[in-house]
Amino acid sequence: MVLCPFPSSSFPLCTDLRAPTRTNGSLAFCPYNGKACCNPSQDLQLQKRFQAMNISDSACASAVKSVLCATCDPFSAKLFTVDSEPRPVPILCNSTAGTSVSSLSTNTNNNTNFCSTVWESCQDVLISNSPFAPALQSKAAVPQNATLSKLTDLWQSKSVFCNAFGGASDENSLCFNGEPVSLNKTDALPPPKGICLEKIGNGSYINMVAHPDGSNRAFFSNLAGKIWLANIPEQDSGDVLGLDESSPFVDLTDQVYLDTSFGMMGMAFHPDFATNGRFFASFNCDKEKSPGCGGRCACNSDVDCDPSQIGSLDAGEVCKYHTVIAEYSANGTAASPSMAERARPQEIRRIFTLGLPFTANHGGQILFGPGDGYLYIMMGDGGSKGDPYNFAQKKKSLLGKILRVDVDNIPSEEEIAKLGRWGNYSVPQDNPFSEDKEMEPEIWAYGLRNPWRCSFDSKGLHTSSVLMLDRMNMKKLISSPRVETMDGASHEGPMVFQPQSTPGGNTSANSIDPIFPVVGYSHSNINKLGSAAISGGYVYRSQTDPCTHGSYLYGDLYASHIWAASESPADSGNFTSNDISFSCAPDSPIKCDSVPNSNVPALEYIFSFGEDNRKDVYILTQSGVYRVVRPSRCSYACSKEVAASTNPPSVPSHGHCFHPHSVSSIHLVFNICTLLPKAPSSGPLVGTLITSHCHLLRIGALDASCMSKVGALAITALLQRNP
């Protein structure tokens, strides 16, 4: 059960923040079929609870039954407003509370005052153990242990009752009108005519992070282990990226093991970096070359894995290489960390170390959650074809998982050793498996192949997370709620898959309820070579290109295709994706080369996408850094286009948060990227690293600029071995 990060939109989500599951037909008691938040056993429990109430009046009985069954509604997380205190009943539509029918809702029963219906039907009807009894206000004359009551026994009037239980649907909540929630059948966003790019840098980087102070600066990093701080030029200024490669912000190359499948995979800056100077790097090390590179092996007895037995499956010594997350500091290098242009390369603290059983698929992205402040760690399944040891599904393994840890409250060394932690961190109490003795408490999601990229939708209109995966001959954009396992080795996208070898066991397709892709494409439909991986991007929230606003941008590693995906209805999780053209502006600050015999910019390989504090989106490629600009600069028609603002966000003084944007409420729903087939990456690929993108969306009331905005992490498939 998750108690802290909650949804703020009408994406299908249960009160326990899990995805609705298939019902295999209609439930016996509650009127839900297809997808619901109740299984048959829970449906039976609700029926028994209802029967025990002994409601004699049919109208009241019907109303109470619908209220009880709202627990099963696919949108119950919003109906019960789990972003505040848990409610005994859903928000009952109350016309006196304002507009009570959300633009999202199209229930056939347009009862805008269902709260009054409940009151008028049940006010004088005796109900045993009424769901309305443990309410906010009650008459003093009613004994606290009363189990049989009327609404008039508990509430002074209808207005008082509806003030407590009633409400209106708005952008942050839904009200219940007595019937299952449905969404407006709004049209999908029309795809943009094309994406116009300008080239602002010649460097090749795999990661971009907007400066946490909200200024027009960003950090860029490469696989070797260098991080640079760059000034971002204004739109339409004609300037280039202000980055001096001879003067990195920090150089960690002597700590990073760089090889075909290894390097510095990610970086993250603490949400309070502007005042505390803390930042983190995720990289690989070789224990034979680095004295400090040592930790427990992911192949161990807890997961029924014997290192001596797996050496034949992959070249090299088992757990010779490690995934490391280390903390560094920019303190003491400037008047305030926000003003620091350099940081010391000395490690402050080792947050996490894990020995890798194979030489591929070790994930590596790290980022801070917006609102909870916890560090999320993306771990691949360790490599080898089809995850033969089933690490991604094993509950005691940290491989094939997304971990969620607290780096602000670090236990003592004795406590860390006692708890068997993998480094200097604590586990948030609201982690979904923190009380499950069969699971490692750090786990936030499991059943992943190789999650690489996560980004937060800065507008916070969604509660989905989007995972981009390349599995065999299919590409998928996966939108899924929270922390379920996806499909382990059981599916290849929507197709059932059977691994070739499973010495470590396998997970049956019938034993899980996977969340399938919402968008996909076949390698053979994209290019003759076979595309290697999706490079995941962002939901575009900048006003620079208003015709792209609200679309999710992503591309193919081979850089010949970029897509814009949108949801219809809004926040439903139903995506439509369009392959869109892209061009380079003739007045680009740096001239763009073109693909031979084509007008398409020669991006070569798309490693990653990034986002700055203005929400402009960048593409990090082998040939340089590109930015999405006004469509008219490439002669693309967009009737919504307006002149770009020329007022840059400035560097804050004294480390205070600058507020270039306001974001209405911000809680995280890490509806997690857990779909995961663990099949091998086969097919005619140059490199078969599974590049994935986990698109985490956020909601809530916190300024966006005060948080670490992690750009997209990319690992070039050219540097990956065929597992």
N, C-alpha and C positions, 0 to 999 in steps of 0.2 A: 504494500500500500504506500503510495506516495503522498506525503502530507504537505510538501512545500511548493513544488512547481506545478502550476495549474493552468488550464486552458483559458483563453479569452476570446474564443470565436466559436463558430458553429460547425466546426469540423467534427465528424462522428467520433465520439469518445465516451467511454463509460465512466462511472463515478470513481472507479479505481484507476482511471487514466489508461486503461488498456483498450485495445481495439475491439469493436463489436465482432462477434464471431458468428459463423454460419449456424443456422438452426436446423438445417435439413428438414425444412417444412415449417409449418406453423407451430408455435408453442401451444400446449394444451389449454392453458388458462388465459394467459395474456395475449392480446391481439398483435403479435409480432411474428414476422416470418422473414426468411432470407438472412438478414443480419440483425443481431440483437445483443444486448448486454446481459442476458440471462441464458443459462443452459436449462435443459429440462428439469434438472434437480432443483435449481433455484426457482423456476416457474412453479414447481409443485410446492415448494416452501411458501411462496406467496399465496398460492391457492389455500393452503391450510391456515395461514394467518388470516386471510379474508374470511374463511368459514368460521373461524373461532370468534370473529367479531359479532356474529349473530345479529346482523342488521336486518330488521323486519321490513323496512320500507324499500321498495324496489328502486325508486329514483335515487335515494341516498346510497343504496348498495352499488348501483351502477357508477355513481360519481366516485365513491371510495375505491372501487375496484380499479378504475382508470388511474387514480392517484397512486395506488400501490404499484400498478404495472408500469408506471413511468420509469421505475428503476430499470426496466428492461429496454427502454428507448435507446436507440443508438446515439442520441444526443443527450443522454442523461447527465453527463458531466456539466453541461450548461444548464439544464433544467433544475439541477440541484445546487447550482452555484458553488461548486467545490473550490472556487477561488477565494472563498471566505470560510465561514464556519459550515460544516456539514449540516444539511437541513433534513428534518424528518420527512418532509414532503417536497415536491418540486415547487417552483415559483408558479403560482396560479394566476392566469391572466386576469388582470384587474383593470377595467377601463378607467377607473378613477386615478390610476397611477400614470396615465399618459397614453401615448400610442402603444397599444398592447399587441399589435401584430407586426412582427419583425419583417423587414424587407427580405429576410432569408426564408421566412416561413410561409408555406402555402397549404396549411392544413385545410382539408375540405370543410371541416366544421369551423367556421369563422366565429367562434364564441370568444368575443373579446372580453367577456366578464365571467369567466368560468368560476372565479372565486365566489361571486354572488350566487352562481348556480349551486355550488357546494353548500354554501350557508343556507340557502333557502330550502334545499333538499334535506339537509341533515340537522338543522338547528334544534329540532325537538325529537330527534331519533336517538335512542340509546345505542351506544357503540361500545363494545367491550375492548379495552386496550386501544383506544382511539389513537390514530397516528397524529391527531391534532392535540393530544393531551400534553405532551412534554413541550409546551409552547413557551413563548416569551413572557406572556402575561396570563394570569389566571385569577379567578375570584378567591379571595381569602377563605371563603366559606367551604370551598371544595377541599376535602382531605387530600393530602399529597399522595396517599396510597390508593386512591380511588381507581378502580379498573373499569367501571361502567359509568359512562358519562354522555351527556348531550353537549353540543357546541355551546348552548346557552349556559351550561354549567361552568364552562371554562372561559368563555369570552363574553364581555359585556355587551357587544353589539357586532353587527356585520362589519361596520367600518373598522372597528378594532381588530377583528379577525382578519380582514383583508389587508390591513396595514402590516400585519405580521406575516401572512402567507402569500399575499398578492404581489404582483409586480408587472412590469411591462418588458417586452422584448426590445432590445436595442443592439448596438454593435458589440456589446460585451456580454449579453445574456439572452436567453430565450425564456418565454413564459409558456406554461402548459395550458392548453384549452380543452383537455379531455380526450384528445386523440393523438396517435403517434405523430411525431414531428416529421415534416417533409420540407424540402427546400424549393424556393422559386426556381422555375426552369428558365433561368436567365441564359442568354446567349453567351457563348465563349467570346473572349476578347478577340477582335479581328487581329490577325497576325500583322506585324509591321511590314511595310513594303520592302524593307531591307535595313540592315545595320550599317551605319556609317562609322568608320574608324579613322583615327589619326595615330600616327606613330610618334611617340614622345621619348623613346629610349631604345638604344641598340643592345643593351645587356640582356642576358638570358637568365631569368630567375624562376624559382619554383614556388615562391611563397610571397604574399603581400599582406601586411597588417597595417591598417590605419592607426595612426598614433592615438593612444587612449585619451590624450588631452583635448581631442576634438579639433585640432589645428589642421592646416592643409599640408600635412606631412604624413609619410607612411614609411614603414620598414619593409625592406626587400631582402630575401635570402637566397643563397644558392645551395646546391647539394653538398659542396665541399665543406661548408661550415662558416661562411661569412655572412654577416648581417650589415646592411647599409641603411642609413637614415636619409630619406630623400624629400625634397620639397616638390609638391605637386603643382604644376602650372595651372593657371586659370583656363577654363574653357575659352576658346576663341582668342587666346592671347598670342598664339604663335610660338610660345616658349616650349622648351623641352624639359624633361625630367631633371630636377636638380640633384644629381647623384654623382659622387666622385668615387669611382671604384678603387682608387688608390688610398682612400681613407675610410675604411669600414667602421661602422659603429662598434662592432666587436668581431674579433677573429678567433674562431674556435676550431680551426682546421687541425691543430695539433692534437685535439681531443677526439676528432671524428674519424672513423674508419670509412674511407671512400673506396668503393669498388663497384662492380656492375650492379649490385642490388643493395648497396649500403650507402649511407651518408647522413646528412642532417635533414631529417624528414619534416620537422615542424618547429614553430616558435610561437610563443604566446606571451602576452604582456598582461600583468596583473591589472584588474579593473582600476586599482588605485595606483598604477605605475607613476602617475604624475606627482604623487607625494611620497610613495614608498620605494620607487625605483626597482621593483622586483620584476624580473622577466625570466622566461624558461625556454630551454631548448630541448628538442627531442632528436636524438641521433643514435647511430650505431657505433659500437666499439668492438675491438678485437682483444680478447683477454690475453693473447700472447704478445701483443704489442703495447698494450696500455695496462700498467700496474693496477690502476683503479677500476679496471673493467672486470667486475666479478659479481656474481649474484646467483640465485637459485636457477636451476634449469627448468624450463617449462615442461620438459619431459621428465616426470618423476612418478613416484609410487602413488601419490594422491590421485593421479589421473590414469593409473594402470599403464604407465609408459616406462619402458626400460631403455635408457640411452644406448646400451650395448646392442639392442636389437634393431635400431632404426638406421644405423649408419649406412646400410646397403641401399636405402631408399634415396639417398641424396649424398652428393659428394661432400667431403669435409667432415671435420669433427663436430659431433653434436654439441650444441651450446658453446661453441667457440666464440660466436658472435652474440652480442647482447643489444637489447633496446634499452636505452638510458634516457631518463628525463632529469635534467639538472637545473638548479636555480642559480641565477646570476644577479648582479646588482649594478645599477647605474648611479648609486649614491656616492657622493664625494667627488664626482667628476665635474660638477657644475653647481651653480647656486641652488638649483632645485633639479630633481630628476627630469622634470618636464623640459628643462633647458639643456639637458645633457646631450652632447653630440658624440660622446664615446662612453664605453663601459669597459670595466676590467674583465678580462677573460677568466679570472679565477672563480672556480665553482664555489658557491656558497653552501649548497646543500644538495645531496642526492635524493631526489624525490622518488625515483622508481628505477629498478633494474630487473630485467628478465632475460634469461638465457634462451636463445632461439634454437629450436630443433633442426630447422632447415634454413636455406639461404634465400628465401623469397617470401613474399606475402607477410610482411611484419608491420604493416600499417605505419603508424608513426605520427599522425596529426595530433596536436593538442590544442585545446582552446578553453576559454573560460565561459561558463554559462552566464547569460545576461540576467541578472536578477537573483540567482542563487550564489554566484561567485565561486562555484566549484570548478575544478579542473576536469575536463573530459579527455580521456585518452583513448585513441583509436588503435586497436590491436588486430592485426591480421591473424589468420589461422596457422601461420608458421610456414606455409608452403607445402611443396610436394603435391602430386596430382590427386585431386579429389579429397584432400584432407584425410589421408588414410587412417590417422589415429583419432579422427572425430573430435579434435580439440575444440572446434567451434561450438559443438553441442554439449561437451562435457562440462558439468556445472562446477567442477573444482579446478578447471583450467581457465587461465586468463587470456588464452589465445582465441581469436575469433570473437572478440568481445569489444564493447565500449565500456570503459570504466569511468567512474565518477568519484572523485576524491576531494578531500578538503586539505588545502595546503596552508591554511591560516591557523589551524589548531592542530599542532603537531605533538603527538604524545612523547613521553620520555623514551629513551632507548630500551629500557627494561620493558615498558608497556608494548612497544613495537615488536620486540622479540617474543613476548608472551602471546600476542595476538597473531603472530605469524604474518605480519605485513611484508610487502615487497619494497618498502622504502619509508621515507619520512612523510607521512600523511596520516590523516584520520579518515574514517568512513562516515559520511553524512547519515544521520539516523533515519532520514526519509528515503534512503536508497531502496529500491523496490525489493531487494533480496537481503536486506540487512538482518532480518530475523529468521531467514531460511537457512537452517543448518546444512542443507544439501548444496547450497550455493556459496561461492565466495562473495563476501558482502560488498566488495568494490564494484561488482558487475551491475551495470545499468542496462545493458542489452547483450544478448548472446545469439550465436548462430550466424556470424558474419564471415565472409571470405576474406576480404581485404579492404576495409573502409579507409578512404584516404582523405576526403574533403568534407568539411561541414561549414555551413554559413548560416547566419541568422537573417531572417527577413526583417528588416529594420522597421517596417510599418506594423508588423505584428498582427496581421489580419488572419493568419493561419495558425493551426495547431499541428500541422503535419511536419514530419521531417522527410526529406527527400534523399534517397540514397541512389547514387548513380553507380551502376555495376556493369562490368563487362564480363560475361560468362560465356565461354565457348563462342558460339556464332551468333549470340544475341546481345543486344544492348538494352538496358532497362533503366527507366526512371521510376523509382519506387517511392511511393508515398504511404507512410504507415504510422499508426499511433504508437507511441511509447515503447515499452520495453519487452515486447514479446520476442520469442525466438521466431525466426522467419521460416526457413525450410531446410537448414542444414544441408546434408548431402542428399536430400530427397527430391529436390526439384532443380531444374535448370531453367530459371525464370518460370514460365507457366507450364513447363514440360517436366514430367517425372524423369529423374536421373538416378542411375545406379552407378556408384563409384566402381572402378575396376578392381581396387584392392582396399580392404578394410580390416587390417590386422588389429586396429584399435577399436573395432566395433562400428556400428552404423546406426543412424536414426531413421526409423521407418516413416515413410510419407504419411501413413495412416495415424501416426502417433502425435502429429502436430497439426495446428490450424494455421498454415502459413499465410502471409499477406503478399499477394502477388503484384507484379509490376503494373504501373498505370500507363507507362509509355515504353515502347521498345522499338528497336529496328535491327535488321539483320545485317551482318557484315557484307554479305553479297550484294545487298541493295545500295551500298554506299560507295565502294570502290573495288577495283580488281584485286588489290592486295589483301583486302580484308581489314577493316578498321580494328584497331587494337584496344581502344578503351574510350569511354566517355570521360571528358574533362568537365567536371561539374562547375556550375557558376552560381548565379544569384537571381533572386526575384528582383527585377529591375525597378528601383524606387526613385531614381533621379527624374527630374523634370526636364533634363536636357533633351531627351527623346520621349516626349509624352505618348507617342504611339506604341512604344515598347513598354511603357509603365505598367507594372503588374504582371508582366510575363516573366517566366523563369528561363533564363538564358543558359545554355550549355552547348558544348561542342564536342567534336570528335578529335582524338589525339592527332590524327593525320591532317587536321586543319583544313579539310576541304568542305566541311559542313558545320553550320551553327544552327541551333534550333531555338525556338521560342515556344514554351509550353504555358498554357493557361488552364484554369479550372472553370468548369461549367456544370452545375451552378457554382457560384462563388463559395469557396470553403467546403466543397463537397468531397474533395479528393479525386474527382473525375477530371482527368487531364486530357487536353487536346494539344498535340505538338505539331509545329509547322517548321519545315526545313526552309530557312530564309536566306536570301542572298546577303552578301556583305561586300563592301567596297572600301577603299581607302580614299579619304578626301584629297582632292587635287592640291589643296593648300596645306597639307599635313606638314608640321614642323620638320619632320624627317621624311624624306621621300620614301615611299613604299615600293619595294620591288614586287613584281607580279609573277604569278605562275606562268611558265612558257606557254605561248599561244592562248593566253587568257587574260582577263582583267581582274581576276581574283588575286587579292594580296597574297604574297608568298610568306605566309606565317610559318611554314615548315612543320612545326609541331606545336600544338596547344598544350602547354603543361598545366596551366591553371587559369583561374579567373580571380579577380580581386575587386575590392570595393573601398572607396575612400570615405571620408567623413561627410562628403556631400552626397553620397550614395551613387556617384558615378561609378561605372563598372569598367574594369580593365581586363585585358587578355594578356597573360604572360606566355610568351612563345619562344621558340628557339631563335627566331629572328629579331626579337625585341619586345618592347612593351607598347601595347596599343590601348587606346581609350575609345569608348563609345561616345560619339559627338552628335551634334544636331543633324538630323537626316537630310536637311536641305543642302548641306555641304557636299553630299554625294548625289544630289538631285533626286532623293527619295521624297515622295509626297507624304506630308503629314499635316493635316489641317489644324491639329492641336499645337503645332510648334509655336513657341514664343521665344523672345530674345533671352539669351542666357544671362543670369546674374553675374555681375562683375565684382561683387563684394565678397572677398575671400574670408574664410574663418581665420582668425588670428591666433597666434600662440598665446595661451593664457599666462598671466603673471602669477607668481607665488604658488604655482601648482594647483590653482583652483580649476574646477571643471568649467570648460567653455560650453555654451549651449547653442550650437548652430541649428539644431533641430529639436523639436519637441516630440516626444513619443508618448502617446496615451498608454496607459498601464502596461507594465512589463513583468510578466512572470514567464518562466520558461515551461513550455511543454515539450519535453524531449521525446516527441513521438517518433520513435526512434527507427533509425535505419537498421532494421533487423532482418530484412529479408535476405536470407542468404543461402543460396545454393553453394555447396562446397565442391562443385564439379571442377575438373581440370580445365585450364585454359588451353584449348586445343584449336586447331585451325591454322591457316597460313599467316601467323602473326610474327612480326619481327621480334617483338618482345611481348611476353604474355602476362606481365604484371597486371593484376586486376585493379585498374584505377577506378575508384568509386567516389561518389560524392554524397555526403550526408548533409542534407540541408535542414538545419535545425531552425525552427521558427520561434519567435519570441513574442510575448505580449506583456502588457503591464504598465506600470507607472514609474518609469525611471528614465533619466535622460540617456539617450543613445550614446552621446559623446562621452559620457563618463565611464563607458565600458570598453573593454578591449574588443575591437572589431577585428576578428581574425579573418583574413582573406583566405583564398583557396590555396590549399597545399597541393602541389603537383609533383609527381615523380615521373620522369620521362620513361616511357616504355622502352626506349632504346637502351636504357641502362639496366633493364631487367633481364634476368635469365629466364629461359623457358623452363618452368618448373617441372 
